[in-house]
Amino acid sequence: MRQLPLAHTGRPAPFRLTCPAYAAALGGWVAAAVLLVLSAPALADGAVSGPRTVAAAHLVGLVFFPFTVAAAVWQLLPVMLRTDPARPRARWVALALLTAGTPLAAGVALESRVVVAVSAAALGAGLVLLLAELASLVRRAPRGKKLVVSRPAVALAGTHAAIAFALGAALFADGGPAPLGVPYERLLLVHLTVALVGWLTLLILAVGRTLVPMLGLAPAAPPRRVPVPELTLGAGLWLFVAGVAWPIDVLSGLGILAMLAALAVPARRFLQVARRGTIGWREAPVAHVTIGLVFLAQAAALSFAALAGLGEPRRAAVAAVVLLGLGWAVGVVAAHLGKLLSLSGWGAWPPGPRPKQAALYPRRGWRLEAVTFGLGVELLAAGVLVGASGLARGGAILLLVAAFVAAGCGAETIRRVLGGRRAPTASQSSSSPSESA
């Protein structure tokens, strides 16, 4: 069979590249969930500096997120930006360098400067290669063509990723009470917010504008000239950062309001996909986005309560980070990981009969993951907020179950892809070689 050419678009990365990246991300999430169970009592006491807590946070931030985002960038952005990377072989080098995230997370938790220095240099080099490809894709995207993802939004997300990494390095290197002239815990909150909002949430808005309706089988978003929500989110983020760094509650409140305003239109669109899409919330990606929006609203409410002096600000801040970092960012990214993994396997199918994409995606397993994950985040955040270690540990255990379910679903997709490609059967339903994932 002759492969049909793809006109005016780039080629997604091959399954042999995306598969190990997604698998490594799931492994990092399982390891982080194990440590969350062990550190849940400390979190319930409001302690965030213990080695287990620090290691769990950095396994998420330095292993789960980088591997997932890298694989998604390689798989989606060439198609969305209608161009191919200038040096596709550099992806394999980046993939190898990203493995330094695991020893880096351990080194930060154990305060080993030698391990941190070597691992951070390797991981930083991997992130530089990833950001260089992202910049190349943005620069090479055809002008005057309708693109399904905004170039400025993607570039802004990449910039925030670099800033978050630099802030993390400054936090570890200084070690004093006020790195960069900002009290340590406030700078830590800035570091987390830049990563979770400026990098991940902004990237979710930019890519999810097309991806969420596509996966929910709903009408696509209308074309636009300027990425207003993403730019507004960035402006609100830096208002909030300024208010946290030099404590000015008015600026922090204005920043939260601006970020909520930025999320209003995308949230409405995502909820429409959940309600009206042919698949909608019945599959994990849209279900997690819907649940994540609830967690975002709760995190904003806790932030406003803390600014108003209601309750204990430290507990509110930790609970808000749990809702934002786990409930929103990890949930949305993990759910889309499962779907993108199956799409990558389907797209890499050899010429001839191929299964339907749904046959490679264990839908019921991912549904179970979404429900378990949502309950786990809610219980963990509640346990942190009221200081109940049993409640927090129960939530962490549910998150561990959800992580194992996600890893099992990912492994099942890989098994189906590899097994089917080796021995395709006549019973598999065929589809057109030109069908788009």
N, C-alpha and C positions, 0 to 999 in steps of 0.2 A: 504494500500500500504506500502511496506517495503522501508524505506529510504536507498538509495545506499550509501555505505561508500565513503568518499573522501580520496583517497590514498595520503600519503606523503604531506599533506597540513594542514594548520590550519583552524579554523572555524571563519568566520566573526562574528562580534558582532550582537546580535539580534536587530530587528527593534525597539523594545520597549526601547532600550538604545540609538540607533542612532537618532531616530525620535525627542525626546525632545532636544537633543544637536543641531541638525540642525535647529530646530525651534527657539531655543534661539539665535543662531547665526544670523538668519534672522531678529529677533527682534532687536538685537543690531545694525545691519546694517541700519535698518529703522530709529532708534533713532539717529544714527550718521548722516544720511542724512538730517534729520530735522534740526539738529544743524549746518550742513554745510550751509544750506540755510540762517540761521540767522547770520552766521559768514562770509559769502562770502564778504561783503564790507570790513571787517577788513583784510581778506586775500588779497584782491586787493590792500590794502594799505601796504602790507608787514608785517602786525602784526600777530604774531603766538602765543602770550602769553595770549590772552583773554580767559576768562573762557569757552565760548561756543566753541571756536576753540580747546582748550585743551580737553574739554569733548568729542567732536566729535572724535578727534584723539585717545583718550583712549578707547572710546566705540568700535572703530574698532580694536585697538590693544589688549584690555583686554577682550572683549566679542566676537566679530565676529570671529577673528582669532583663539583664544583658543578653542572655542566650535567646530568650523568647523574642525580644525586640529585634535582635540581629537577624534571626531566621525570618521574621515577618517582613523586615525591610528587604531582605534578599528575595523573598517570595512575592511580595505585593507591589513594592514601589516601582520596579521596572515596568510593570504593566500599567500602573496608575499614572506614572509620569511619561509613559510612551518612549522609553529609551533604555539602552543597556549600559551597564557600568563600563568604564574605560578599562579596568583591570579586574576581570572576574576571578582570576586565580588568587588575587590577594585575599579573597574571602576565606580560603582555607588557612591562610596564615592567621587571619583575625580569629577564626574559630579556635585554633590551637592556643592563641594568646588569651582568649577569654576564659580558658580553664584555670588561669591564675586567680580567678575570683574566689575559688574555694580556699586555697591557702591564705589568701588575703583576709577573708572573713575570720579564719582561725587566728591569724596573726594579730588582727585588731582586737579580738576578744581576749587573747592571752597577752597582749601588749608586748609582742616581740617585734622590735624595731627592724631587725635584719629581715625577717620573713615579710614584714609589711613593705619594706623598701623594695625588695626584689619582686614581690608579687604585684605591688602597685605599678612598678615600671612596666612589667609584662602586660598587665590588664590595661594600663593606660595606653600602651602601644596598640593593643587590640581595639580599644575604643576609638583611637585616632584613625585607624584604618576604616572602621565602620563609619565614622563621621565623614571621612574623606570620600567614601563611596556615596554617602548620602548627599554631600555637597556636589559631587560629580553628577549624580542623577538630577538634582535640582538645576544645576547649570546647563546640562545637556538636554533638558526637557524642551520639546519644540515650542517655539513662540507662536502665538496666534492660534493655538489649538485649544480646544476644551479639554481640560485635565480634570480627573475625578478626585484629585487631592491638591491642596494649596501648597505651592512652593514656599511662600513666606512662612506658613504655619509649620511645615516640616523643618525648615531651617531654624525657626525659633525654638522648636522642641529640641533639636540637636544642640543648640547653644546652651539651653538650660541643663541638658545632660552633662555637658562639659563643666558648667559652673558648679553643679551639685558635686561632681567628682572632685573638683578643686577645693570646695568647702570641706569635704570629708578629709582630704589630705591635710588641710590647715588645722582642723580639729585634732587630728592625731599628732601632727608634728609639734604643735605648740604645747599641748598638755597642761597649760596654765589655767587660771580661773577666768581669763578673759581673752581668748584667741581673737585676733584681729580687732581688739578693743571692745568686743561684745561679750557679755557674760556667757559662760560655757553652755549652759542649758538653753539659753535663748538662741545662741548660734546653732546648736544642735537642732532646734525646732526650725530655724531658717533652712538648714541643710536638708532636712526631711521634706519641708514644704516645697522647696525648689525642685527636688527630685520627683515628688509625688504629683505636684500640680503642674510645675513648669515643664517637666519632661513628659511624664506618663499621661496625665490627664489631657494635656494639650495634644499629644500624639493620638490619644484615643478620639478626641474630637475631630482632628484633621482626617484620620483614616476611617474612623467609625462613621463619618458622614455618608460614606459610600458603602463601607463593609457591613454595617449593621442592617440597613435595608436589604442588601443583597442576601445576607444569610437568613434574614427573616422573610424573604420573598415578598417584599413590600415595594411600592413605588420609590424610585430614587429621589434624592433631594434635588430641588431645582438648581440650575446653574447660578453662580454668583461671581462677582468681580473681586470682592475684597473679603478676606476671612475675618469678619467682624468679631464673631465669638472668640476665636483664638487670640486675636490681638487684645480684646477686652480682658480676657482671662490673664494674659501676660501683664497687662497694666495693673489689674487688681492684685495679682501676686506680689508685685514689687511695692505696692502700697502697703500690703500686709507685712512684707518683709521689713520695710522701713519702720513700721509701727512696733514690730517685735524687737528689732535690733536696738532702737533708741526709745525705750518703751513709751510710746504715744498711743494710747488706746483708741483715740479718734481715728488715726491712720489705719490701725488694724481693723477697726470696724468698717471703715470705708472700703478697705481692700476686700474684706469678706463680702460686702454688698456688691462690689463690682464683679467678683468672681461668680457670685450667684446669678447676677444679671447675665453674665457671659454664658452660663450653663442653661439659661431658661429656654432658649430656642432649640438647642440640641436635645435637651431633656424632653421637650414636647415632641420632637420628631422621633426620638427613641421610643417613647411611650406609645405613639401612634403605630410604630412598627410592631410593638408588643401586642397591641389590641387588634390591629387590622391586617397584619401580615399573614400570608398563607401558612407560614410556620410560626412566626411570632415567638412568644415566650415559651412555646412547647419544646424548644431546643435551648441548650445551655447558653449559647452566646447572648441571645436577646434576654433570656431569663436573668442572667447575671448582670446585664446592663440595668435592667429594671430594679433588681434588688440593690445594686450598687447606688442607684440614684436615691433610694431610701436612706442608705448609709451616709451618702453625702449630705442630705438634709439634716440628719441627726448630728453629724460632725459640725455643721454650721450652727445648729442650735446650741450645742455644747460650747462652741467658741463664743457666741454672743452671751451666753450665761456667764462664762468666765470673765468676759470684759465688763459685765454688769455687776460683778462681785457676788454672784450667786453660786454657792457651793465652794468646793476647794479647787482653785485654778489648776493645780498640778495634776490632780486626778482627771479633771475635765480635758486637759491637754493630752494626757496619755490615752484616754478613751477615744478622743477625737482622732488621734493618729492611728489607733487600731481600726476605727471605722473607715478612715480615708485610705490608709495604706493597705490593710487586708481586705476590708469589705468592698471597697471600690476598685483599687488598682490591681491587687492580686486576683480578685474574683473575675474581673472583666478580662484580664490578660490570660488567665488560666483557661477560661471557657473558650476564648477564641483560639488558643493554642490547639485544643483538641480538634476543632473544626478545620483549622488551617493545615494541621498535620494530615488529615484525611484528604483534603483538597490537593495537597502536594503529592500524596501517593497516587491519587486519581489522575492528576495531570502528567505524572511520569510513567503512566502505563504504556507498555510497548504497543506498536501497531497491531491491530486485530481486535477481536471482541474484548470489551472491557466491562467491568461491573458498573452499576450506578454508584455515584459517589456516596449515597446513603448507606450502601452495603459495607463501606469501609469505616463508618462512623457509628460507634456503639451508643445510640441515642439514649437508651434507658439508663445506662451507667452514668452518663453525664447529667441526666436529670437528677439522679440520686445524689451526685456530687453537688449540684446547685443547692438542693434543699438542705443537705447536711452542712455545707459551707455557710449558708445564710444563718442557720440556727447557731452554728459555732461562733461566728463573729458577734452575733447579738449577745450571746451569753458571756463571751470573753469581755466585751466592752462593758456590759452591765456589771460584771464582777470587778473590773478595774474601777468603775465609777463609784460603787458602794463599798469597795474594800472587802469583797467576799471571795476568799481564795478558792472555796469549793466551787462556786459558780464560775470563776475564771478558769479553773482547771477543767471543769466539765465542757466549757466552750472550746478550750484548747484541744481536748480529746476529740471532740466532733470535727475540729479542723484537721486533726491528724487523720481521722477516718476519711474525710473529704480528699485529703492529699493522696492517700493510698488508692482511693477510688479513681482519682484523676490519673495517677501513674498506671493503674491497671487498664484504664480505658485507652491511654496512649499506647501501652504495650500491645493491647488487642488490635488497635489500628495498624501498628507496624507489622504484627503477625499476619493480618489479613492481606496487607499490601504485598509483603514479601512472599507469602505462601501462594497468593493468587497469581503473582507475576511469574513464579516458577512453574506453576501447573494450572493455567487457565482452563476452565471447564466449559463445556458446551452450554451448560445451564445459565451461564452468566449473560445478563442482558447487555446488548451492545449499544453504543452511542456513537454519534458522529465524531470523527476526529477533530472537527472544527468546533465541537461544543465547548463552551467556555465554562470554567469553574467559577 
